[in-house]
Amino acid sequence: MLLCSGLIISPDEMNILKTVIIAPMTSKGFDFIFRPKIKFENKSGLVLLDQIRAIDKSRIVKIIGKVDKNKAIEISKILQQNPKQKSRINPRSMSYSSFLIAV
């Protein structure tokens, strides 16, 4: 079985559901505004925010870590970007799980 890594980006309020929203991660690919760089276990990679998806929680094999607070805030800001409107949401008040997972 091939394991893939991802970042849970669901708000904590969605924990009552049987699904989570994840952004896949890769060590390959190219830099882009919606692909923030991340470093985990001395490996560099990208979080593919342009490829988010919902998965059933039963597909999560294990939680392999947690994103530091500054990186979680950076990712929250990227997710909230809207070029036509200035965000009124304070990203520091957003509550995202930010767990790194293997699926």
PyMOL CGO cylinders between C-alpha atoms (Angstrom):
from pymol import cmd
from pymol.cgo import CYLINDER

trace = [
    CYLINDER, 0.00, 0.00, 0.00, 1.34, 3.41, -0.99, 0.3, 1, 1, 1, 1, 1, 1,
    CYLINDER, 1.34, 3.41, -0.99, 1.17, 6.00, 1.77, 0.3, 1, 1, 1, 1, 1, 1,
    CYLINDER, 1.17, 6.00, 1.77, 0.74, 9.67, 0.97, 0.3, 1, 1, 1, 1, 1, 1,
    CYLINDER, 0.74, 9.67, 0.97, 1.24, 12.54, 3.35, 0.3, 1, 1, 1, 1, 1, 1,
    CYLINDER, 1.24, 12.54, 3.35, -1.05, 15.48, 3.80, 0.3, 1, 1, 1, 1, 1, 1,
    CYLINDER, -1.05, 15.48, 3.80, -1.96, 18.34, 6.08, 0.3, 1, 1, 1, 1, 1, 1,
    CYLINDER, -1.96, 18.34, 6.08, -5.35, 18.51, 7.77, 0.3, 1, 1, 1, 1, 1, 1,
    CYLINDER, -5.35, 18.51, 7.77, -6.74, 21.99, 7.12, 0.3, 1, 1, 1, 1, 1, 1,
    CYLINDER, -6.74, 21.99, 7.12, -10.29, 21.45, 8.40, 0.3, 1, 1, 1, 1, 1, 1,
    CYLINDER, -10.29, 21.45, 8.40, -11.44, 23.90, 11.05, 0.3, 1, 1, 1, 1, 1, 1,
    CYLINDER, -11.44, 23.90, 11.05, -11.71, 22.24, 14.46, 0.3, 1, 1, 1, 1, 1, 1,
    CYLINDER, -11.71, 22.24, 14.46, -15.47, 22.89, 14.35, 0.3, 1, 1, 1, 1, 1, 1,
    CYLINDER, -15.47, 22.89, 14.35, -15.73, 20.18, 11.66, 0.3, 1, 1, 1, 1, 1, 1,
    CYLINDER, -15.73, 20.18, 11.66, -14.45, 17.46, 14.00, 0.3, 1, 1, 1, 1, 1, 1,
    CYLINDER, -14.45, 17.46, 14.00, -18.00, 16.17, 14.48, 0.3, 1, 1, 1, 1, 1, 1,
    CYLINDER, -18.00, 16.17, 14.48, -18.07, 15.04, 10.84, 0.3, 1, 1, 1, 1, 1, 1,
    CYLINDER, -18.07, 15.04, 10.84, -16.68, 11.75, 9.54, 0.3, 1, 1, 1, 1, 1, 1,
    CYLINDER, -16.68, 11.75, 9.54, -14.52, 13.59, 7.03, 0.3, 1, 1, 1, 1, 1, 1,
    CYLINDER, -14.52, 13.59, 7.03, -11.57, 15.98, 7.16, 0.3, 1, 1, 1, 1, 1, 1,
    CYLINDER, -11.57, 15.98, 7.16, -10.27, 18.41, 4.58, 0.3, 1, 1, 1, 1, 1, 1,
    CYLINDER, -10.27, 18.41, 4.58, -6.65, 17.82, 3.65, 0.3, 1, 1, 1, 1, 1, 1,
    CYLINDER, -6.65, 17.82, 3.65, -4.02, 19.39, 1.45, 0.3, 1, 1, 1, 1, 1, 1,
    CYLINDER, -4.02, 19.39, 1.45, -1.63, 16.82, -0.05, 0.3, 1, 1, 1, 1, 1, 1,
    CYLINDER, -1.63, 16.82, -0.05, 2.10, 17.28, 0.41, 0.3, 1, 1, 1, 1, 1, 1,
    CYLINDER, 2.10, 17.28, 0.41, 4.96, 16.51, -1.95, 0.3, 1, 1, 1, 1, 1, 1,
    CYLINDER, 4.96, 16.51, -1.95, 8.73, 16.70, -2.02, 0.3, 1, 1, 1, 1, 1, 1,
    CYLINDER, 8.73, 16.70, -2.02, 8.62, 17.39, -5.75, 0.3, 1, 1, 1, 1, 1, 1,
    CYLINDER, 8.62, 17.39, -5.75, 6.82, 19.99, -7.81, 0.3, 1, 1, 1, 1, 1, 1,
    CYLINDER, 6.82, 19.99, -7.81, 7.32, 23.68, -8.30, 0.3, 1, 1, 1, 1, 1, 1,
    CYLINDER, 7.32, 23.68, -8.30, 6.91, 26.75, -6.10, 0.3, 1, 1, 1, 1, 1, 1,
    CYLINDER, 6.91, 26.75, -6.10, 3.65, 28.63, -6.50, 0.3, 1, 1, 1, 1, 1, 1,
    CYLINDER, 3.65, 28.63, -6.50, 1.76, 31.14, -4.39, 0.3, 1, 1, 1, 1, 1, 1,
    CYLINDER, 1.76, 31.14, -4.39, -0.68, 28.41, -3.24, 0.3, 1, 1, 1, 1, 1, 1,
    CYLINDER, -0.68, 28.41, -3.24, 2.11, 25.94, -2.44, 0.3, 1, 1, 1, 1, 1, 1,
    CYLINDER, 2.11, 25.94, -2.44, 3.83, 27.01, 0.78, 0.3, 1, 1, 1, 1, 1, 1,
    CYLINDER, 3.83, 27.01, 0.78, 7.14, 25.38, 1.60, 0.3, 1, 1, 1, 1, 1, 1,
    CYLINDER, 7.14, 25.38, 1.60, 7.24, 23.11, 4.63, 0.3, 1, 1, 1, 1, 1, 1,
    CYLINDER, 7.24, 23.11, 4.63, 10.02, 21.26, 6.39, 0.3, 1, 1, 1, 1, 1, 1,
    CYLINDER, 10.02, 21.26, 6.39, 9.32, 18.13, 8.40, 0.3, 1, 1, 1, 1, 1, 1,
    CYLINDER, 9.32, 18.13, 8.40, 11.76, 15.56, 9.77, 0.3, 1, 1, 1, 1, 1, 1,
    CYLINDER, 11.76, 15.56, 9.77, 14.64, 17.29, 7.91, 0.3, 1, 1, 1, 1, 1, 1,
    CYLINDER, 14.64, 17.29, 7.91, 12.83, 16.94, 4.56, 0.3, 1, 1, 1, 1, 1, 1,
    CYLINDER, 12.83, 16.94, 4.56, 11.67, 19.90, 2.50, 0.3, 1, 1, 1, 1, 1, 1,
    CYLINDER, 11.67, 19.90, 2.50, 8.43, 19.85, 0.59, 0.3, 1, 1, 1, 1, 1, 1,
    CYLINDER, 8.43, 19.85, 0.59, 5.35, 21.73, -0.51, 0.3, 1, 1, 1, 1, 1, 1,
    CYLINDER, 5.35, 21.73, -0.51, 1.77, 21.81, 0.76, 0.3, 1, 1, 1, 1, 1, 1,
    CYLINDER, 1.77, 21.81, 0.76, -0.46, 21.66, -2.33, 0.3, 1, 1, 1, 1, 1, 1,
    CYLINDER, -0.46, 21.66, -2.33, -3.25, 24.04, -1.38, 0.3, 1, 1, 1, 1, 1, 1,
    CYLINDER, -3.25, 24.04, -1.38, -4.45, 24.01, -4.99, 0.3, 1, 1, 1, 1, 1, 1,
    CYLINDER, -4.45, 24.01, -4.99, -5.35, 20.30, -4.59, 0.3, 1, 1, 1, 1, 1, 1,
    CYLINDER, -5.35, 20.30, -4.59, -7.37, 20.22, -1.35, 0.3, 1, 1, 1, 1, 1, 1,
    CYLINDER, -7.37, 20.22, -1.35, -9.91, 17.44, -0.89, 0.3, 1, 1, 1, 1, 1, 1,
    CYLINDER, -9.91, 17.44, -0.89, -12.16, 15.84, 1.70, 0.3, 1, 1, 1, 1, 1, 1,
    CYLINDER, -12.16, 15.84, 1.70, -11.36, 12.33, 2.87, 0.3, 1, 1, 1, 1, 1, 1,
    CYLINDER, -11.36, 12.33, 2.87, -13.03, 9.94, 5.30, 0.3, 1, 1, 1, 1, 1, 1,
    CYLINDER, -13.03, 9.94, 5.30, -11.26, 9.87, 8.67, 0.3, 1, 1, 1, 1, 1, 1,
    CYLINDER, -11.26, 9.87, 8.67, -10.95, 6.08, 8.36, 0.3, 1, 1, 1, 1, 1, 1,
    CYLINDER, -10.95, 6.08, 8.36, -8.36, 6.63, 5.59, 0.3, 1, 1, 1, 1, 1, 1,
    CYLINDER, -8.36, 6.63, 5.59, -5.95, 8.27, 8.03, 0.3, 1, 1, 1, 1, 1, 1,
    CYLINDER, -5.95, 8.27, 8.03, -3.28, 5.69, 8.78, 0.3, 1, 1, 1, 1, 1, 1,
    CYLINDER, -3.28, 5.69, 8.78, -1.48, 7.74, 11.42, 0.3, 1, 1, 1, 1, 1, 1,
    CYLINDER, -1.48, 7.74, 11.42, -0.75, 11.27, 12.59, 0.3, 1, 1, 1, 1, 1, 1,
    CYLINDER, -0.75, 11.27, 12.59, 2.93, 11.89, 11.93, 0.3, 1, 1, 1, 1, 1, 1,
    CYLINDER, 2.93, 11.89, 11.93, 3.31, 15.36, 13.41, 0.3, 1, 1, 1, 1, 1, 1,
    CYLINDER, 3.31, 15.36, 13.41, 1.93, 18.84, 13.86, 0.3, 1, 1, 1, 1, 1, 1,
    CYLINDER, 1.93, 18.84, 13.86, 2.73, 22.03, 11.97, 0.3, 1, 1, 1, 1, 1, 1,
    CYLINDER, 2.73, 22.03, 11.97, 4.27, 24.81, 14.05, 0.3, 1, 1, 1, 1, 1, 1,
    CYLINDER, 4.27, 24.81, 14.05, 2.04, 27.77, 14.84, 0.3, 1, 1, 1, 1, 1, 1,
    CYLINDER, 2.04, 27.77, 14.84, 3.75, 30.25, 12.47, 0.3, 1, 1, 1, 1, 1, 1,
    CYLINDER, 3.75, 30.25, 12.47, 3.43, 27.87, 9.50, 0.3, 1, 1, 1, 1, 1, 1,
    CYLINDER, 3.43, 27.87, 9.50, -0.23, 27.21, 10.38, 0.3, 1, 1, 1, 1, 1, 1,
    CYLINDER, -0.23, 27.21, 10.38, -0.90, 30.97, 10.39, 0.3, 1, 1, 1, 1, 1, 1,
    CYLINDER, -0.90, 30.97, 10.39, 0.86, 31.34, 7.02, 0.3, 1, 1, 1, 1, 1, 1,
    CYLINDER, 0.86, 31.34, 7.02, -1.26, 28.56, 5.52, 0.3, 1, 1, 1, 1, 1, 1,
    CYLINDER, -1.26, 28.56, 5.52, -4.45, 30.07, 7.01, 0.3, 1, 1, 1, 1, 1, 1,
    CYLINDER, -4.45, 30.07, 7.01, -3.64, 33.41, 5.36, 0.3, 1, 1, 1, 1, 1, 1,
    CYLINDER, -3.64, 33.41, 5.36, -3.11, 31.74, 1.99, 0.3, 1, 1, 1, 1, 1, 1,
    CYLINDER, -3.11, 31.74, 1.99, -6.43, 29.87, 2.28, 0.3, 1, 1, 1, 1, 1, 1,
    CYLINDER, -6.43, 29.87, 2.28, -8.26, 33.12, 3.02, 0.3, 1, 1, 1, 1, 1, 1,
    CYLINDER, -8.26, 33.12, 3.02, -6.83, 35.14, 0.16, 0.3, 1, 1, 1, 1, 1, 1,
    CYLINDER, -6.83, 35.14, 0.16, -9.35, 36.76, -2.14, 0.3, 1, 1, 1, 1, 1, 1,
    CYLINDER, -9.35, 36.76, -2.14, -7.85, 39.24, -4.61, 0.3, 1, 1, 1, 1, 1, 1,
    CYLINDER, -7.85, 39.24, -4.61, -11.13, 41.18, -4.92, 0.3, 1, 1, 1, 1, 1, 1,
    CYLINDER, -11.13, 41.18, -4.92, -11.80, 41.64, -1.21, 0.3, 1, 1, 1, 1, 1, 1,
    CYLINDER, -11.80, 41.64, -1.21, -9.65, 42.38, 1.81, 0.3, 1, 1, 1, 1, 1, 1,
    CYLINDER, -9.65, 42.38, 1.81, -10.07, 39.72, 4.46, 0.3, 1, 1, 1, 1, 1, 1,
    CYLINDER, -10.07, 39.72, 4.46, -11.68, 40.81, 7.70, 0.3, 1, 1, 1, 1, 1, 1,
    CYLINDER, -11.68, 40.81, 7.70, -10.89, 37.52, 9.37, 0.3, 1, 1, 1, 1, 1, 1,
    CYLINDER, -10.89, 37.52, 9.37, -7.94, 37.48, 11.72, 0.3, 1, 1, 1, 1, 1, 1,
    CYLINDER, -7.94, 37.48, 11.72, -5.93, 34.36, 10.79, 0.3, 1, 1, 1, 1, 1, 1,
    CYLINDER, -5.93, 34.36, 10.79, -4.68, 34.10, 14.36, 0.3, 1, 1, 1, 1, 1, 1,
    CYLINDER, -4.68, 34.10, 14.36, -8.27, 33.53, 15.48, 0.3, 1, 1, 1, 1, 1, 1,
    CYLINDER, -8.27, 33.53, 15.48, -8.78, 30.70, 12.98, 0.3, 1, 1, 1, 1, 1, 1,
    CYLINDER, -8.78, 30.70, 12.98, -8.56, 27.24, 14.49, 0.3, 1, 1, 1, 1, 1, 1,
    CYLINDER, -8.56, 27.24, 14.49, -7.20, 24.62, 12.11, 0.3, 1, 1, 1, 1, 1, 1,
    CYLINDER, -7.20, 24.62, 12.11, -6.10, 21.17, 13.11, 0.3, 1, 1, 1, 1, 1, 1,
    CYLINDER, -6.10, 21.17, 13.11, -2.76, 21.45, 11.25, 0.3, 1, 1, 1, 1, 1, 1,
    CYLINDER, -2.76, 21.45, 11.25, -1.85, 17.80, 11.79, 0.3, 1, 1, 1, 1, 1, 1,
    CYLINDER, -1.85, 17.80, 11.79, 0.47, 16.09, 9.34, 0.3, 1, 1, 1, 1, 1, 1,
    CYLINDER, 0.47, 16.09, 9.34, -1.00, 12.72, 8.38, 0.3, 1, 1, 1, 1, 1, 1,
    CYLINDER, -1.00, 12.72, 8.38, -0.31, 9.61, 6.34, 0.3, 1, 1, 1, 1, 1, 1,
    CYLINDER, -0.31, 9.61, 6.34, -3.19, 8.32, 4.21, 0.3, 1, 1, 1, 1, 1, 1,
]
cmd.load_cgo(trace, "trace")
